[in-house]
């Protein structure tokens, strides 16, 4: 995938930001403006799950400490569901204890960012996680196509 193709993929991407603090949502949205992608927000764990169902995001930036359901619980639920397990999740939190990082990894997070957020680090990780997501989608489409071709050939044409 050429750089310009990837830039187009990024602009077509949807990122869900889940944080219970309005200022954090606004800051992350402002940082992501440089990418030109669609941004959807949620302010608690349950709203995050609801938004995932409707928005079908390509990436989730997930705060850990949220009302109703924590980021750990949201991550666990999304990674347990075959329909959403492929969505990359980057936990964004002020928690920096080693135990918190371990819990995030055990919950299934794909990456981890500590607050205060560095814009350059955020954009680098977001682009990297989106690249992985789009390559996974491309692989799935290719495998589906090959399976259809194989089925169309039928048993008489097999070796």
Backbone bond lengths (Angstrom), bond angles and torsions (degrees), N, CA, C in turn:
res aa  C-N    CA-C-N  psi(-1)  N-CA   C-N-CA  omega(-1)  CA-C   N-CA-C  phi
1 X - - - 1.452 - - 1.525 108.08 -
2 X 1.323 116.80 120.24 1.463 121.67 -179.67 1.524 109.91 -69.40
3 X 1.342 115.46 159.64 1.469 120.48 -177.58 1.523 111.35 -58.75
4 X 1.333 117.33 -42.84 1.468 119.04 -179.27 1.525 110.98 -67.12
5 X 1.336 117.80 -36.09 1.467 121.08 175.52 1.514 110.19 -62.86
6 X 1.333 115.74 -42.14 1.461 119.20 179.70 1.529 110.74 -66.32
7 X 1.335 117.17 -39.76 1.463 120.09 177.67 1.524 110.60 -59.91
8 X 1.327 117.02 -37.91 1.466 120.43 176.93 1.532 110.07 -66.48
9 X 1.319 116.72 -40.81 1.471 120.84 177.41 1.525 110.47 -61.06
10 X 1.328 117.02 -41.85 1.467 121.18 179.06 1.525 109.50 -61.20
11 X 1.329 117.08 -45.11 1.470 120.20 -179.06 1.528 112.10 -64.67
12 X 1.325 117.17 -26.15 1.469 120.83 177.68 1.524 112.26 -87.30
13 X 1.319 117.09 -4.20 1.465 121.95 -176.93 1.523 111.64 -77.68
14 X 1.328 113.85 156.03 1.455 121.73 173.00 1.514 108.26 -118.10
15 X 1.323 115.79 128.59 1.462 121.78 177.75 1.513 108.29 -115.72
16 X 1.318 116.11 129.05 1.458 122.12 175.77 1.520 108.53 -99.71
17 X 1.333 116.37 123.03 1.460 121.84 175.52 1.517 107.29 -105.04
18 X 1.329 116.81 123.43 1.462 121.72 178.80 1.525 108.90 -118.08
19 X 1.323 115.28 113.36 1.467 121.55 179.38 1.517 107.65 -156.88
20 X 1.321 117.22 139.49 1.467 120.03 -177.62 1.527 113.30 -86.80
21 X 1.324 118.06 2.92 1.464 122.21 178.83 1.524 109.29 -111.21
22 X 1.318 116.28 118.60 1.466 122.55 -176.93 1.535 111.91 -54.76
23 X 1.351 117.26 -42.44 1.469 120.35 -178.51 1.530 111.07 -62.64
24 X 1.326 117.82 -37.38 1.463 120.82 178.28 1.525 110.64 -66.44
25 X 1.330 116.42 -41.64 1.466 120.19 177.43 1.523 110.50 -60.07
26 X 1.322 116.07 -47.00 1.467 120.72 -178.46 1.526 111.75 -63.56
27 X 1.330 116.72 -41.48 1.457 120.45 179.69 1.530 111.12 -63.98
28 X 1.333 116.79 -47.86 1.463 119.95 179.81 1.527 110.98 -63.15
29 X 1.328 117.23 -40.54 1.460 120.12 176.60 1.523 111.04 -60.61
30 X 1.315 117.14 -44.39 1.463 121.05 179.57 1.528 110.51 -62.08
31 X 1.327 117.83 -42.33 1.463 121.05 178.04 1.534 111.15 -62.72
32 X 1.329 116.50 -38.92 1.464 120.67 -176.64 1.532 113.00 -77.77
33 X 1.321 117.37 -12.96 1.468 120.90 178.47 1.526 111.30 -54.46
34 X 1.331 117.14 -34.21 1.466 121.47 -179.50 1.534 112.09 -59.59
35 X 1.329 117.38 -26.81 1.464 121.00 -177.13 1.524 112.39 -83.69
36 X 1.321 117.35 -22.99 1.461 120.91 179.28 1.513 114.65 74.94
37 X 1.314 118.32 17.76 1.455 121.07 -179.35 1.531 110.68 -91.07
38 X 1.315 115.67 169.27 1.466 121.73 177.13 1.525 108.23 -80.83
39 X 1.336 116.22 135.44 1.461 121.15 179.85 1.530 108.88 -121.11
40 X 1.324 115.50 131.83 1.455 123.53 176.31 1.520 106.13 -120.14
41 X 1.341 117.48 146.03 1.463 119.44 -178.01 1.524 111.69 -123.84
42 X 1.326 114.23 157.86 1.461 122.83 174.15 1.518 107.24 -144.88
43 X 1.344 116.28 147.72 1.467 119.78 -175.30 1.529 114.50 -112.99
44 X 1.332 117.90 3.70 1.463 120.23 172.59 1.525 108.93 -155.54
45 X 1.312 115.50 172.18 1.459 120.01 -174.73 1.514 114.34 -62.90
46 X 1.332 116.98 -43.97 1.469 119.68 -179.57 1.522 111.45 -66.96
47 X 1.320 117.06 -40.66 1.465 120.65 177.60 1.533 110.06 -62.88
48 X 1.320 116.50 -34.24 1.468 120.53 177.08 1.522 110.43 -60.78
49 X 1.326 116.54 -48.16 1.472 119.74 179.07 1.526 110.98 -61.56
50 X 1.331 117.17 -40.38 1.464 121.06 178.52 1.524 111.03 -63.99
51 X 1.323 117.18 -42.05 1.471 121.71 -178.88 1.533 110.97 -67.24
52 X 1.323 116.65 -36.89 1.470 119.96 178.91 1.522 109.56 -59.41
53 X 1.324 116.34 -43.45 1.461 120.47 -178.97 1.529 111.57 -61.48
54 X 1.331 117.10 -39.19 1.459 120.43 -177.36 1.515 114.76 -86.33
55 X 1.322 117.00 -41.16 1.469 121.25 -172.96 1.522 113.65 -86.68
56 X 1.329 117.81 -21.80 1.464 122.78 -176.51 1.527 111.08 47.32
57 X 1.343 116.94 62.49 1.471 120.07 -175.44 1.528 112.86 -68.64
58 X 1.323 114.29 156.27 1.459 121.44 175.25 1.520 111.27 -90.11
59 X 1.336 116.07 -15.21 1.464 122.45 -178.51 1.517 108.13 -158.78
60 X 1.340 115.90 144.70 1.461 121.14 176.65 1.524 108.91 -123.23
61 X 1.336 116.06 126.76 1.460 122.26 171.09 1.525 104.79 -100.58
62 X 1.317 116.68 113.15 1.458 122.17 -165.49 1.519 112.30 -121.08
63 X 1.329 116.44 117.78 1.463 121.93 172.97 1.527 107.83 -71.42
64 X 1.313 117.15 150.04 1.461 120.14 -179.95 1.525 111.48 -86.25
65 X 1.317 117.08 -48.84 1.462 121.43 -175.27 1.523 110.26 -87.71
66 X 1.345 116.17 94.72 1.461 121.64 179.81 1.524 109.48 -134.96
67 X 1.348 116.60 155.88 1.461 119.83 176.63 1.533 112.22 -70.70
68 X 1.299 115.60 163.64 1.458 126.95 176.80 1.519 113.14 69.63
69 X 1.304 118.67 -56.85 1.466 122.74 173.48 1.514 107.37 -139.98
70 X 1.316 116.76 134.82 1.467 119.40 177.98 1.525 109.77 -73.31
71 X 1.321 115.87 165.03 1.455 120.44 174.95 1.517 112.20 -59.93
72 X 1.339 116.88 -34.05 1.468 120.32 176.71 1.533 109.88 -59.86
73 X 1.339 116.41 -47.11 1.468 121.13 -178.51 1.526 111.14 -65.81
74 X 1.327 116.44 -43.08 1.459 120.47 178.85 1.522 110.22 -60.70
75 X 1.322 116.66 -46.77 1.460 121.73 -179.97 1.527 110.65 -59.90
76 X 1.325 116.76 -46.72 1.465 121.64 179.32 1.525 111.13 -57.32
77 X 1.339 116.49 -46.20 1.466 121.05 -178.89 1.531 111.33 -64.12
78 X 1.326 116.56 -44.01 1.460 119.84 -178.75 1.528 111.89 -66.62
79 X 1.316 117.04 -39.84 1.464 120.52 -178.81 1.535 112.07 -74.95
80 X 1.340 117.42 -19.65 1.458 120.99 177.94 1.529 111.78 -83.18
81 X 1.314 117.96 -17.32 1.459 122.80 -176.67 1.534 109.64 -94.32
82 X 1.336 118.07 120.28 1.469 120.31 -179.56 1.534 113.51 -56.01
83 X 1.327 117.36 -28.54 1.465 121.00 -178.55 1.530 112.20 -73.83
84 X 1.336 118.28 -21.57 1.470 120.73 -175.41 1.525 113.59 -124.37
85 X 1.312 117.87 -4.35 1.479 119.08 -174.26 1.516 113.59 -63.40
86 X 1.315 118.09 -23.09 1.458 120.78 -179.13 1.519 114.71 -82.71
87 X 1.330 117.16 -7.70 1.466 119.78 179.92 1.532 108.61 -74.70
88 X 1.326 117.91 120.87 1.464 119.02 178.00 1.532 110.81 -64.94
89 X 1.321 115.34 138.95 1.462 121.64 178.40 1.523 108.14 -122.82
90 X 1.327 114.70 127.70 1.458 121.53 174.67 1.520 107.26 -114.52
91 X 1.314 116.23 114.10 1.459 120.14 178.65 1.520 108.75 -78.21
92 X 1.333 115.05 130.19 1.455 123.01 -178.55 1.520 106.52 -120.07
93 X 1.342 116.58 114.71 1.458 117.66 -172.35 1.516 113.14 -154.17
94 X 1.306 114.79 159.49 1.463 121.43 173.32 1.525 110.88 -84.64
95 X 1.333 116.66 -13.75 1.462 120.17 178.48 1.518 109.41 -70.04
96 X 1.317 116.34 128.37 1.470 118.81 -178.71 1.518 112.70 -130.17
97 X 1.310 116.90 6.63 1.463 119.73 177.08 1.522 109.57 -65.48
98 X 1.313 117.20 144.88 1.451 121.39 -179.39 1.524 111.46 -56.85
99 X 1.320 117.28 -37.94 1.464 121.09 178.95 1.518 112.11 -62.63
100 X 1.332 117.63 -35.43 1.465 121.07 178.41 1.524 110.49 -67.62
101 X 1.318 115.99 -41.26 1.464 120.12 178.90 1.528 109.51 -64.31
102 X 1.325 117.09 -42.24 1.466 120.95 177.68 1.522 111.20 -61.61
103 X 1.331 117.07 -42.85 1.470 120.62 178.78 1.527 110.49 -63.13
104 X 1.320 117.06 -38.48 1.463 120.70 178.89 1.530 110.54 -64.51
105 X 1.306 116.55 -43.57 1.468 120.74 178.92 1.529 109.91 -65.49
106 X 1.319 117.08 -43.03 1.466 120.58 178.40 1.529 111.44 -63.60
107 X 1.323 117.45 -31.79 1.463 121.22 178.59 1.531 111.29 -72.92
108 X 1.338 117.00 -18.48 1.460 120.53 175.67 1.513 115.89 113.16
109 X 1.338 118.02 10.08 1.464 119.10 -179.16 1.526 110.99 -60.28
110 X 1.307 115.00 149.14 1.463 120.76 179.32 1.516 112.40 -94.30
111 X 1.338 116.19 -21.77 1.456 120.62 -179.75 1.518 108.29 -159.21
112 X 1.316 115.98 173.42 1.452 121.28 -172.09 1.516 108.77 -148.22
113 X 1.332 117.35 128.66 1.466 122.58 174.66 1.515 109.43 -125.34
114 X 1.316 116.85 136.61 1.464 121.17 178.95 1.523 110.47 -98.61
115 X 1.332 114.95 142.33 1.465 121.33 173.70 1.513 108.33 -81.97
116 X 1.312 120.29 147.50 1.460 126.27 0.59 1.529 110.81 -71.46
117 X 1.318 115.38 144.10 1.458 122.02 -174.86 1.523 111.06 -78.45
118 X 1.309 114.65 131.96 1.455 122.31 172.51 1.523 107.15 -91.30
119 X 1.323 117.82 122.79 1.465 121.79 -175.14 1.525 112.04 -56.63
120 X 1.313 117.15 -46.49 1.471 120.86 -177.82 1.531 110.24 -61.04
121 X 1.332 116.33 -45.52 1.465 120.51 -179.90 1.530 110.51 -63.42
122 X 1.325 117.30 -42.73 1.465 120.96 178.55 1.519 110.82 -59.71
123 X 1.329 117.24 -51.23 1.459 120.42 -177.30 1.524 111.93 -63.89
124 X 1.319 117.33 -37.10 1.464 120.90 178.10 1.521 110.87 -63.98
125 X 1.315 116.41 -45.83 1.480 120.13 -179.14 1.525 111.54 -69.36
126 X 1.322 116.69 -39.89 1.464 120.11 178.70 1.525 109.77 -61.56
127 X 1.320 117.05 -47.30 1.470 119.70 179.20 1.536 111.01 -60.86
128 X 1.316 116.90 -41.08 1.459 121.07 179.61 1.535 111.31 -64.47
129 X 1.330 116.95 -46.05 1.464 120.45 179.96 1.532 111.36 -66.85
130 X 1.325 117.37 -36.56 1.468 119.84 176.49 1.525 110.89 -67.20
131 X 1.319 116.82 -37.70 1.474 119.78 177.26 1.530 109.75 -60.09
132 X 1.322 116.72 -46.02 1.469 120.78 178.57 1.529 109.93 -60.78
133 X 1.325 116.81 -45.52 1.471 121.12 -179.31 1.526 110.97 -59.41
134 X 1.326 117.15 -46.05 1.458 119.87 -177.55 1.528 111.59 -70.82
135 X 1.315 117.95 -33.36 1.468 120.26 175.34 1.526 110.52 -67.93
136 X 1.337 117.72 -37.64 1.469 120.70 175.51 1.525 110.32 -62.38
137 X 1.328 116.49 -44.26 1.463 120.23 178.84 1.521 111.37 -61.55
138 X 1.328 115.60 -41.85 1.462 120.24 178.81 1.525 111.01 -63.62
139 X 1.324 117.22 -41.69 1.459 121.58 177.64 1.528 110.81 -63.07
140 X 1.325 117.11 -44.23 1.470 120.44 178.62 1.524 111.45 -60.60
141 X 1.345 117.12 -43.24 1.463 120.62 178.20 1.534 111.00 -62.25
142 X 1.328 116.41 -41.73 1.459 120.83 179.85 1.524 111.05 -65.03
143 X 1.326 116.92 -44.65 1.470 120.65 179.03 1.525 111.21 -63.59
144 X 1.318 117.21 -39.35 1.463 120.84 177.62 1.525 110.10 -63.72
145 X 1.329 116.20 -43.83 1.461 121.12 178.65 1.529 110.74 -60.94
146 X 1.327 116.84 -46.65 1.464 120.36 -179.53 1.526 111.56 -63.35
147 X 1.309 116.40 -36.98 1.466 120.60 177.61 1.535 110.18 -65.09
148 X 1.325 116.63 -41.44 1.474 120.64 178.26 1.521 110.92 -65.14
149 X 1.324 117.36 -41.63 1.462 121.47 178.25 1.526 109.76 -62.97
150 X 1.331 115.94 -43.76 1.462 120.88 -179.89 1.532 110.82 -62.58
151 X 1.331 116.90 -42.13 1.464 120.52 179.17 1.522 111.08 -67.88
152 X 1.333 117.04 -36.17 1.460 121.01 179.91 1.515 111.57 -67.65
153 X 1.346 116.44 -31.28 1.471 119.88 178.36 1.507 111.13 -64.28
154 X 1.305 115.37 -37.21 1.474 120.14 178.63 1.506 111.71 78.40
155 X 1.335 116.47 168.93 1.476 121.31 -176.07 1.519 113.68 -69.09
156 X 1.349 119.28 -24.96 1.459 120.69 -177.59 1.516 112.10 -68.42
157 X 1.323 117.89 -27.37 1.455 121.03 -177.38 1.529 113.36 -92.18
158 X 1.324 117.38 -4.92 1.461 119.44 -179.67 1.506 109.83 -74.61
159 X 1.328 115.39 156.58 1.481 120.31 179.86 1.504 110.62 -72.98
